[in-house]
Structures are given as C-alpha cells and as structure tokens.
C-alpha cells in the first residue's frame, strides 16, 4: 500500500482514482478549494486526516477512516461508496452519508443534517448524533449504544434493530417496517405513526400521541411517560408496566397497563381488549 503523509491537498480531484493508498496526517483544504479529492478510489485508508472540502469520498470501494475530522465545510463527504469503516471520527458536514452499502461507524461524533439517507446495511456503535431526517429510507440497520437528538428520524426505514440507545426525537420511525427496539429510551412526540412490524422491548416511551395508525405493533414490558391519546387506529399487543394518561380508539389487539387514566372508544368496529393490572 502506498503511503502519503503530512501533505496538504486543495486542488480539484487531487488523488482521483487512487488504488491501495494510505493518507496519514493529511489535510484537504486550501485556496484552490478543489472538490472530489479521492473520488472513484479503491482500498483507501485515511488516518488522522482533516477533510474540509466538498465531496471527497464518492464512489469508493473499501474505505477506512480513523481518528479524523470532516468539518462543516465538508459537504456530502461520503456518497455511493461501499465497504466503509469509520472510527473515532468527527463527521460534521451536511448530508454526510448517502446511497452507501456495508457501513460500520464506531465511537464517532455526528453533527450532520440529512445524514444516512438510503444506506443499505449500516452498523453503528458507541456514537452520538445530531441530525434531522436521520437515516431516511435506509435498511438493514443495527445500532447499539447510540444517542441521537433531532427531528424526523428513521422515517421509512426497514429491517432495523436498536439496543441500549437513547433517542430525543420527533416523528421517529414513521412508515418504518420490521423494527425492533430493546432496552432503550425514545423521547418525542408522535412516535412511529404508520409503522408496520414495530416491536419495543423493555423500553421507556415518552411524549404525546405515540404509536398511532400502526400495524403489527408489540410492546413488551415497556414504560410510558406523559403519553396521551395512544394507539389511535393501531393494531397492538401491549404489556405496559406504568400508567398511561389515555388510550384512544385502537382498532385491534390487547392492551394491559398498570393504570389507564382515560379510555376513549367512540369509533365503531373496535376489536380490542383493554385491562389494568396495577403498579409493578
């Protein structure tokens, strides 16, 4: 593998089409303001690098990034790439990851609006993220120990598992399919409307009007805090260990909660059993 160290690149397509290259302690910045530094490259390793220019890593196959930084000027840094590994890196450019496949992100800091659109196969661990429309239309997702803050997350995703995560978000999981969330906190309004196949296990759910218009919805040993008007027009099987402010017009299934403040059933064709089982 060829190694380039301690260099600064600012020209257009500075290392375009590189093969089996390590760039170490390099900076992609400067007055020439060139784009697409490593576009169409294969088997690239970037270690302790700073990316401050646009579109540096498009159409890469085999990409490893460690202990590096993409600042706010590094717009859309990684698109149309596959076999991507990112570790101990600050990812701060807008639209940082899109239309990629087979991605692993570990111990990173993400500050990127519209991050992770249409990604096919992503594993994220021990990472914090701030974004809007996070992971839109992505599939085959595995998150563990991820904290997230921002609106409109995980919409239209498919085939996802989240464990030991904390999400402060709004309108999360809308239209999502085949999603499992375990041992996590989901805090935000209007959770998971129109989802199909969402399972929440030992989770804490916080916020108004969650889980409406859902199909194949399951809650196992969950807590619900400040949740009112829950489950409207949803097919649900729920075992809730806490009290619920109100339940409104679920269409089918069974709901058992420690306490339910109000049950609103004013629509026809409801096939649901709602019971209380006392505080646990």
N, C-alpha and C positions, 0 to 999 in steps of 0.2 A: 504494500500500500504506500503510495506516495504521500509525503507529509509536507504541509506548508505551515510555517509557524511565524507568529509575530509580524504579520503583514496587515496592511490596510487596503481595502478594495472599495472603490467608489464608481468605477466605470460600468457601463451597460453590459450585462451578461459577462461579468468578469471571469467566471470559471464555468461557463456554459458547457454542458455536455461532458462533465468530468466523470471519470471512472475510478473506483477504488482509491478515494482521496480522503486523507485526514487533514482538516484545518484546525489548528490549535492556537489559541490566544490571538485570534484574528478579529479584525473589526471591519464590518461592512457599512461604511459611512464616508461622507466627504463631499466636496463641492461639485463633483461631476454628477452626483445624485442619480446614479445608474440603477436600473431595475433588474430583477431576474438573475441574481448573481450566480446561482447554482442550478438553474433551470435545466430540465432534461438530463439529470445526472443519476448515476447508479452507484450504490455502495459508498455512501458519504458518511463520514464521522466528523461531527463538529463538537469540539471540546473547549470550554472556556472562551466562547466566541460572543461577540456582540453584533446583533443584526439590527440596524437602524434604517434600512432602506426597504423599498416595497418588493413584494413577490419573490423573495429569494429562493424558495424551495418548492417550485411547481414541477409536477411530473417527475418526481424522484422515485426510485425503486431501491429500497434498502437505505434507510436514513436513521442515524443515531445522533442525538443531540444531548449533551450532558453539561451541566454547570454553566449554562449560557443565558443570554438575555435577548429578548425581542421587545424593543421599546414601543411606545405608542405610535411612532412613525413607521414601524414595520407593518404596513398594511397587508392583510391577506397573505401571511408568510408561507403557509403550507396548504396547497391545493393539489388535487388529482395525484396524490402520492400514495404509495403502499409500502407495507412493512416498515412502519415508523416507530421508533423508540425515543421517548423524551424523558429525561430525568433531571431533577434538581435545577429546573429552568424557570425563568420568569417569562411568561407569554402574555404580552400586553398589547399587541397590535389588534386592531379591529378585524373581525372575520378570520380568525387565526387558522382555523382548520375546516376544510370543506371538501366534500367529494373524495375522501380518502378511504383506505381499507387497511385492516390489520394494524391498529394503532395501540400502543401502550404508553400511558402517561403516569409517572410516579414522582411523588414528592415535588410537585410543581405549584407555582402561583399563577393563576389565570386571571387576567383582567381584560376581557375581550368581548365586546358586544357581538352578537350573532356568531358565537363560537360553535363549531362542531356540527354544521349542517350536512345532512346526507352522508354521514360516515357509516361504513359497513364493517362492523367489528371493532370495538374500542374497549379497552380495559383501563380504568383509572383508579389509582390508589393514593391514599395519604396526600391529598391535593385539595387546595382551596380555589374556588372560582367565583368570580363576579361577572355577570353577563345578563343579556336579555335575549330571548328566543334561543336559549341554550339547548344544543343538541337537536334542533328541529329536524324531523324526518329521518333520524338515524336509526340503526337497527343492530341487533346483536351486541348489546351493551352490558358491561359488568363493572359496577362501581363499588368500592369498599373504602370506608373512612374518607369520604369526600364531604366537604362543606361547600354549600352553594348559597349565593344571595343574588336575587334578581327576578324579574317578571317573565312570565310566559315560557317556562322551562319545559323541556321534554315533551313538546307537543308533536303528535303524530309519530312517536317512536314505536318500535316493535321489538319484541323479544329482548327484554331487559331485566337485570337483577341488580338490586341496590341493597347493600348491607352496611350497617353501622354508619349511616350517613345523616347529615343534618341539612335540611333544605329550608331556607326562608324565601318563599316564592309565592307567586300568584298565578292562577290558571295553569298549574302544573299538570302534566300527563293528559291534557285534552286530546281526545281521539286516539290515545295510546292503546296498543294491543299487546297482550301477553306480557304483563309486567308483574314482577314480584318485588316487594319492598319489605325488608326484615330489620327489626331492631333499630329503627330509625325515627327521626323527628321530621315531620312535614308540617311546616307552619305557614299558612297563607290562605287566602280566600279562594273559593270556587274550585276546590281540588278535583281534578280528574273527571270533569264532565265529558260525557260521550265516550268514555273508555270502554274497552271490551277485554275481559280477562285480567283485571287488576286484582292482585292478592296482597293484602297488608297483614303482616305477622308481627305481633309484639311491637307495634308502632304507636307513637304519640301523634295525634292528628289535631291541629289547632286551626281555628278560623271558621268563618261563616259559610254556610251553604255548601258543604262538601259533598262530593260523590253523588251527583245528580245525573240522570239520563244514562246510567251505566248498565252494561250487560255483564253477566258472569262476574259480579263483584263479590269478593270474600274478605272479611275482616276476622282475624283470629287473635284473641286476647289483646285487643288494642285499647288505648285510652283516647277519649275525645274531649277536648278542652275548648270552651267558648264556641261550640258547634251548634248552630241552629238551622232549622229547615233542611235537615239532612235527607239524603236518599230520594229526593223527588224523582219520580218516574224511573226508578232503578230496580233492577233485578239483583237482590242482595241476600247473602248469608253472612250474618254478623254476630260475633260474640264480643261485647264491649264491656270492659272491666270498670268503666267510670260512668258518671252520669252524662246525659245528653240533654241539651236545652230543649230541642224539639225535633220531631221526625215528621216529614210531610209527604204524604202520598207516594210511598214506594209501591211498585206495581206487583212484585212477586218475591217470595222468599221468606226468611225468618230473621228477626232481629231480637236479640236478647241483650239488654243493657242493665247496668246496676240500678240506674234510675232514669226515667224519661220525664222531663218537665211537661211537655205537651205533645200529644199525638194528633196530627191533623189528617183526617181521612175524609175528604169531601169530593173525591172523584170516583166514578164507577169502575167496575172491573178490577178491583184490587184483590190480589191473591197473596196476602202476606200475614204472617203471624208475628205479633209484637208482644214481648214479655219483659218483665223486670225481674231481676234475680238478686237484688240487694247489693250493697257495697262489698267488695272483696279486698 
